[in-house]
Amino acid sequence: MNKPPDSIIQARGLRKVYNTGKVQVEALRGVDLDVPRGEFISIVGPSGSGKSTLFHIVGGLTPPTAGEVIVAGRNVSTVGERGRTELRSSSVSFVFQKFNLLPNLTARDNIRTALYISGKEPDQFDPELLSLLDLLGIAGRLDHKPSEMSGGEQQRVAIARALATRPAILLADEPTGNLDSRNSLAVLNILKDLNERLGQTILMITHNTEAAAFGHRTLHMRDGRIAETSH
């Protein structure tokens, strides 16, 4: 498959089948997808539509059953588990609905864990990361543990941790699902700002149509396929 120069994600005929006992569940049924570098895409759809499975394949968490997908120059369809692990450590980061911060560590040390796992120097935050912390509004909260922060602050720390390794792609899975309306709006504005200021490529799963509108375009998934695209 030839990848256009500006395409950071490209999938062709992507299928995923799960075997659950005697039953086969076809989660993806021939998905084609092109994501230009620097795009902010929202993905919506009912439970079971395939949106989480698509995320897991793009993020290197699970291989496809059939088809081909190239992510940040790496053919995820053929690299094997080691290659997918390298993809997650070098090119793709996740933000989830649950903040998944280590409760006994400060915000600073939670961010350091990502640097350590990716093989980067964890002890010093370089100027680019410090600038990101200012943008996220948490530079003054680095010595606080998750229990000492609001939900919105915890999600900002989770975003900082995800972006500390300079990933090519940020995958956000219901990033506002555990937040009230005020903090949800703040996080969505942060994601939009990161996209516009830094050119960060973002794919976001959301059930909220108002949240989806923050992206450049919205993919509507149904029955394992992209049924519609809106702008």
Contacts in CASP RR format, 6 or more apart in sequence:
PFRMAT RR
TARGET T0000
AUTHOR 0000-0000-0000
METHOD contacts of the structure
MODEL  1
MNKPPDSIIQARGLRKVYNTGKVQVEALRGVDLDVPRGEFISIVGPSGSG
KSTLFHIVGGLTPPTAGEVIVAGRNVSTVGERGRTELRSSSVSFVFQKFN
LLPNLTARDNIRTALYISGKEPDQFDPELLSLLDLLGIAGRLDHKPSEMS
GGEQQRVAIARALATRPAILLADEPTGNLDSRNSLAVLNILKDLNERLGQ
TILMITHNTEAAAFGHRTLHMRDGRIAETSH
1 10 0 8 1.000
1 12 0 8 1.000
1 68 0 8 1.000
1 70 0 8 1.000
3 10 0 8 1.000
3 70 0 8 1.000
3 73 0 8 1.000
4 10 0 8 1.000
4 34 0 8 1.000
4 36 0 8 1.000
6 36 0 8 1.000
6 37 0 8 1.000
7 34 0 8 1.000
7 35 0 8 1.000
7 36 0 8 1.000
7 37 0 8 1.000
7 70 0 8 1.000
8 35 0 8 1.000
8 36 0 8 1.000
8 37 0 8 1.000
8 38 0 8 1.000
8 71 0 8 1.000
8 72 0 8 1.000
8 73 0 8 1.000
8 168 0 8 1.000
8 169 0 8 1.000
8 201 0 8 1.000
9 33 0 8 1.000
9 34 0 8 1.000
9 35 0 8 1.000
9 58 0 8 1.000
9 69 0 8 1.000
9 70 0 8 1.000
9 71 0 8 1.000
9 72 0 8 1.000
9 169 0 8 1.000
9 201 0 8 1.000
9 203 0 8 1.000
10 33 0 8 1.000
10 34 0 8 1.000
10 35 0 8 1.000
10 69 0 8 1.000
10 70 0 8 1.000
11 31 0 8 1.000
11 32 0 8 1.000
11 33 0 8 1.000
11 34 0 8 1.000
11 57 0 8 1.000
11 58 0 8 1.000
11 67 0 8 1.000
11 68 0 8 1.000
11 69 0 8 1.000
11 70 0 8 1.000
12 32 0 8 1.000
12 67 0 8 1.000
12 68 0 8 1.000
12 69 0 8 1.000
13 30 0 8 1.000
13 31 0 8 1.000
13 32 0 8 1.000
13 66 0 8 1.000
13 67 0 8 1.000
13 68 0 8 1.000
14 28 0 8 1.000
14 30 0 8 1.000
14 31 0 8 1.000
14 32 0 8 1.000
14 33 0 8 1.000
14 54 0 8 1.000
14 57 0 8 1.000
14 64 0 8 1.000
14 66 0 8 1.000
14 67 0 8 1.000
14 68 0 8 1.000
14 69 0 8 1.000
15 26 0 8 1.000
15 28 0 8 1.000
15 29 0 8 1.000
15 30 0 8 1.000
15 31 0 8 1.000
15 64 0 8 1.000
15 65 0 8 1.000
15 66 0 8 1.000
15 67 0 8 1.000
16 26 0 8 1.000
16 27 0 8 1.000
16 28 0 8 1.000
16 53 0 8 1.000
16 57 0 8 1.000
16 62 0 8 1.000
16 64 0 8 1.000
16 65 0 8 1.000
17 24 0 8 1.000
17 25 0 8 1.000
17 26 0 8 1.000
17 27 0 8 1.000
17 65 0 8 1.000
18 24 0 8 1.000
18 25 0 8 1.000
18 27 0 8 1.000
19 25 0 8 1.000
26 224 0 8 1.000
27 48 0 8 1.000
27 50 0 8 1.000
27 53 0 8 1.000
27 224 0 8 1.000
28 50 0 8 1.000
28 53 0 8 1.000
28 54 0 8 1.000
28 57 0 8 1.000
28 64 0 8 1.000
28 224 0 8 1.000
28 225 0 8 1.000
29 223 0 8 1.000
29 224 0 8 1.000
29 225 0 8 1.000
30 67 0 8 1.000
30 224 0 8 1.000
30 225 0 8 1.000
31 54 0 8 1.000
31 224 0 8 1.000
31 225 0 8 1.000
31 226 0 8 1.000
32 226 0 8 1.000
33 54 0 8 1.000
33 69 0 8 1.000
33 219 0 8 1.000
33 226 0 8 1.000
35 41 0 8 1.000
35 201 0 8 1.000
35 203 0 8 1.000
37 168 0 8 1.000
37 201 0 8 1.000
38 195 0 8 1.000
38 199 0 8 1.000
38 200 0 8 1.000
38 201 0 8 1.000
38 202 0 8 1.000
39 201 0 8 1.000
39 202 0 8 1.000
39 216 0 8 1.000
39 217 0 8 1.000
40 191 0 8 1.000
40 192 0 8 1.000
40 195 0 8 1.000
40 201 0 8 1.000
40 202 0 8 1.000
40 204 0 8 1.000
40 214 0 8 1.000
40 215 0 8 1.000
40 216 0 8 1.000
41 202 0 8 1.000
41 203 0 8 1.000
41 204 0 8 1.000
41 215 0 8 1.000
41 216 0 8 1.000
41 217 0 8 1.000
41 218 0 8 1.000
41 219 0 8 1.000
42 204 0 8 1.000
42 205 0 8 1.000
42 206 0 8 1.000
42 211 0 8 1.000
42 212 0 8 1.000
42 213 0 8 1.000
42 214 0 8 1.000
42 215 0 8 1.000
42 217 0 8 1.000
42 218 0 8 1.000
42 219 0 8 1.000
43 51 0 8 1.000
43 54 0 8 1.000
43 55 0 8 1.000
43 203 0 8 1.000
43 204 0 8 1.000
43 205 0 8 1.000
43 206 0 8 1.000
43 218 0 8 1.000
43 219 0 8 1.000
43 221 0 8 1.000
44 51 0 8 1.000
44 205 0 8 1.000
44 206 0 8 1.000
44 207 0 8 1.000
44 209 0 8 1.000
44 212 0 8 1.000
44 218 0 8 1.000
44 219 0 8 1.000
44 220 0 8 1.000
44 221 0 8 1.000
45 51 0 8 1.000
45 207 0 8 1.000
45 220 0 8 1.000
45 221 0 8 1.000
45 222 0 8 1.000
46 222 0 8 1.000
48 224 0 8 1.000
49 221 0 8 1.000
49 222 0 8 1.000
49 223 0 8 1.000
49 224 0 8 1.000
50 221 0 8 1.000
50 224 0 8 1.000
51 205 0 8 1.000
51 221 0 8 1.000
52 173 0 8 1.000
52 205 0 8 1.000
53 62 0 8 1.000
53 224 0 8 1.000
54 221 0 8 1.000
55 61 0 8 1.000
55 171 0 8 1.000
55 173 0 8 1.000
55 203 0 8 1.000
55 205 0 8 1.000
56 62 0 8 1.000
57 63 0 8 1.000
57 64 0 8 1.000
57 69 0 8 1.000
57 76 0 8 1.000
58 69 0 8 1.000
58 71 0 8 1.000
58 76 0 8 1.000
58 92 0 8 1.000
58 169 0 8 1.000
58 171 0 8 1.000
58 203 0 8 1.000
59 71 0 8 1.000
59 76 0 8 1.000
59 84 0 8 1.000
59 87 0 8 1.000
59 88 0 8 1.000
59 92 0 8 1.000
59 94 0 8 1.000
59 169 0 8 1.000
59 171 0 8 1.000
60 71 0 8 1.000
60 76 0 8 1.000
60 84 0 8 1.000
60 87 0 8 1.000
60 88 0 8 1.000
60 92 0 8 1.000
61 84 0 8 1.000
61 88 0 8 1.000
63 76 0 8 1.000
63 77 0 8 1.000
63 80 0 8 1.000
63 84 0 8 1.000
64 76 0 8 1.000
64 77 0 8 1.000
67 77 0 8 1.000
68 75 0 8 1.000
68 77 0 8 1.000
69 75 0 8 1.000
69 76 0 8 1.000
69 77 0 8 1.000
70 76 0 8 1.000
71 87 0 8 1.000
71 91 0 8 1.000
71 92 0 8 1.000
71 169 0 8 1.000
72 87 0 8 1.000
72 90 0 8 1.000
72 91 0 8 1.000
72 92 0 8 1.000
72 168 0 8 1.000
72 169 0 8 1.000
74 83 0 8 1.000
74 86 0 8 1.000
74 87 0 8 1.000
74 91 0 8 1.000
76 84 0 8 1.000
76 87 0 8 1.000
79 86 0 8 1.000
79 87 0 8 1.000
89 117 0 8 1.000
89 118 0 8 1.000
89 119 0 8 1.000
89 165 0 8 1.000
90 118 0 8 1.000
90 165 0 8 1.000
90 167 0 8 1.000
91 167 0 8 1.000
91 168 0 8 1.000
91 169 0 8 1.000
92 167 0 8 1.000
92 168 0 8 1.000
92 169 0 8 1.000
92 170 0 8 1.000
92 171 0 8 1.000
93 114 0 8 1.000
93 162 0 8 1.000
93 163 0 8 1.000
93 165 0 8 1.000
93 167 0 8 1.000
93 169 0 8 1.000
93 170 0 8 1.000
93 171 0 8 1.000
94 162 0 8 1.000
94 170 0 8 1.000
94 171 0 8 1.000
94 172 0 8 1.000
94 173 0 8 1.000
95 155 0 8 1.000
95 158 0 8 1.000
95 159 0 8 1.000
95 162 0 8 1.000
95 170 0 8 1.000
95 171 0 8 1.000
95 172 0 8 1.000
95 173 0 8 1.000
95 175 0 8 1.000
96 158 0 8 1.000
96 173 0 8 1.000
96 174 0 8 1.000
96 175 0 8 1.000
97 173 0 8 1.000
97 174 0 8 1.000
97 175 0 8 1.000
97 176 0 8 1.000
97 177 0 8 1.000
97 178 0 8 1.000
98 178 0 8 1.000
99 146 0 8 1.000
99 151 0 8 1.000
99 154 0 8 1.000
99 155 0 8 1.000
99 157 0 8 1.000
99 158 0 8 1.000
99 178 0 8 1.000
100 158 0 8 1.000
101 107 0 8 1.000
101 110 0 8 1.000
101 146 0 8 1.000
101 154 0 8 1.000
101 157 0 8 1.000
101 158 0 8 1.000
101 161 0 8 1.000
102 109 0 8 1.000
102 110 0 8 1.000
102 113 0 8 1.000
102 146 0 8 1.000
103 145 0 8 1.000
103 146 0 8 1.000
103 147 0 8 1.000
104 145 0 8 1.000
105 113 0 8 1.000
105 145 0 8 1.000
106 142 0 8 1.000
106 143 0 8 1.000
106 144 0 8 1.000
106 145 0 8 1.000
107 138 0 8 1.000
107 141 0 8 1.000
107 142 0 8 1.000
107 143 0 8 1.000
107 144 0 8 1.000
107 145 0 8 1.000
107 146 0 8 1.000
107 149 0 8 1.000
107 157 0 8 1.000
107 160 0 8 1.000
108 142 0 8 1.000
108 143 0 8 1.000
110 146 0 8 1.000
110 157 0 8 1.000
110 161 0 8 1.000
111 125 0 8 1.000
111 129 0 8 1.000
111 142 0 8 1.000
111 157 0 8 1.000
111 160 0 8 1.000
111 161 0 8 1.000
111 164 0 8 1.000
112 122 0 8 1.000
112 123 0 8 1.000
113 122 0 8 1.000
113 161 0 8 1.000
114 161 0 8 1.000
114 162 0 8 1.000
114 164 0 8 1.000
114 165 0 8 1.000
115 121 0 8 1.000
115 122 0 8 1.000
115 164 0 8 1.000
115 165 0 8 1.000
116 122 0 8 1.000
118 165 0 8 1.000
120 164 0 8 1.000
120 165 0 8 1.000
125 133 0 8 1.000
128 166 0 8 1.000
129 160 0 8 1.000
129 164 0 8 1.000
130 139 0 8 1.000
132 160 0 8 1.000
132 163 0 8 1.000
132 164 0 8 1.000
133 139 0 8 1.000
133 142 0 8 1.000
133 160 0 8 1.000
135 190 0 8 1.000
135 193 0 8 1.000
135 194 0 8 1.000
135 197 0 8 1.000
136 156 0 8 1.000
136 159 0 8 1.000
136 160 0 8 1.000
136 190 0 8 1.000
137 156 0 8 1.000
138 153 0 8 1.000
138 156 0 8 1.000
138 157 0 8 1.000
138 160 0 8 1.000
141 149 0 8 1.000
141 153 0 8 1.000
141 157 0 8 1.000
144 153 0 8 1.000
146 154 0 8 1.000
146 157 0 8 1.000
149 157 0 8 1.000
150 183 0 8 1.000
151 178 0 8 1.000
151 179 0 8 1.000
151 183 0 8 1.000
152 179 0 8 1.000
152 183 0 8 1.000
152 186 0 8 1.000
152 187 0 8 1.000
155 175 0 8 1.000
155 176 0 8 1.000
155 178 0 8 1.000
155 179 0 8 1.000
155 183 0 8 1.000
155 187 0 8 1.000
156 187 0 8 1.000
156 190 0 8 1.000
159 170 0 8 1.000
159 175 0 8 1.000
159 187 0 8 1.000
159 190 0 8 1.000
159 191 0 8 1.000
159 194 0 8 1.000
162 170 0 8 1.000
163 170 0 8 1.000
163 194 0 8 1.000
163 200 0 8 1.000
168 201 0 8 1.000
169 201 0 8 1.000
169 202 0 8 1.000
169 203 0 8 1.000
170 191 0 8 1.000
170 194 0 8 1.000
170 200 0 8 1.000
170 201 0 8 1.000
170 202 0 8 1.000
170 203 0 8 1.000
171 202 0 8 1.000
171 203 0 8 1.000
171 204 0 8 1.000
172 191 0 8 1.000
172 202 0 8 1.000
172 203 0 8 1.000
172 204 0 8 1.000
172 205 0 8 1.000
173 204 0 8 1.000
173 205 0 8 1.000
174 205 0 8 1.000
174 206 0 8 1.000
174 207 0 8 1.000
175 187 0 8 1.000
175 191 0 8 1.000
175 204 0 8 1.000
175 206 0 8 1.000
176 183 0 8 1.000
176 184 0 8 1.000
176 187 0 8 1.000
176 188 0 8 1.000
176 206 0 8 1.000
176 208 0 8 1.000
176 211 0 8 1.000
177 184 0 8 1.000
179 187 0 8 1.000
184 208 0 8 1.000
184 211 0 8 1.000
188 211 0 8 1.000
188 214 0 8 1.000
189 214 0 8 1.000
191 202 0 8 1.000
191 204 0 8 1.000
191 214 0 8 1.000
192 214 0 8 1.000
192 215 0 8 1.000
194 200 0 8 1.000
194 202 0 8 1.000
195 201 0 8 1.000
195 202 0 8 1.000
195 215 0 8 1.000
202 215 0 8 1.000
204 211 0 8 1.000
204 212 0 8 1.000
204 214 0 8 1.000
204 215 0 8 1.000
206 212 0 8 1.000
212 218 0 8 1.000
216 231 0 8 1.000
217 229 0 8 1.000
217 230 0 8 1.000
217 231 0 8 1.000
218 229 0 8 1.000
218 230 0 8 1.000
218 231 0 8 1.000
219 226 0 8 1.000
219 228 0 8 1.000
219 229 0 8 1.000
220 226 0 8 1.000
220 227 0 8 1.000
220 228 0 8 1.000
220 229 0 8 1.000
220 230 0 8 1.000
221 227 0 8 1.000
END
